[in-house]
Amino acid sequence: MINSEGIHVDPTKIESIKDWESPKSPMEIRQFLGLAGYYRRFIEGFSKIAKPMKI
């Protein structure tokens, strides 16, 4: 979302990531990282958080 204060993440999108079921396979990990990676600019330290999950 863009407004006079800048760019912000839609709160409903944050909820979908928070409610995402824990990945159980390499494919599910890739899917989650793809979704979360879209918002990496808003997640401080995203690369450090995601690094252990990369296959």
Sequence and secondary structure as in RCSB ss.txt:
>XXXX:A:sequence
MINSEGIHVDPTKIESIKDWESPKSPMEIRQFLGLAGYYRRFIEGFSKIAKPMKI
>XXXX:A:secstr
 EETTEE   HHHHHHHHT     SHHHHHHHHHHHHHTGGGSTTHHHHHGGG  
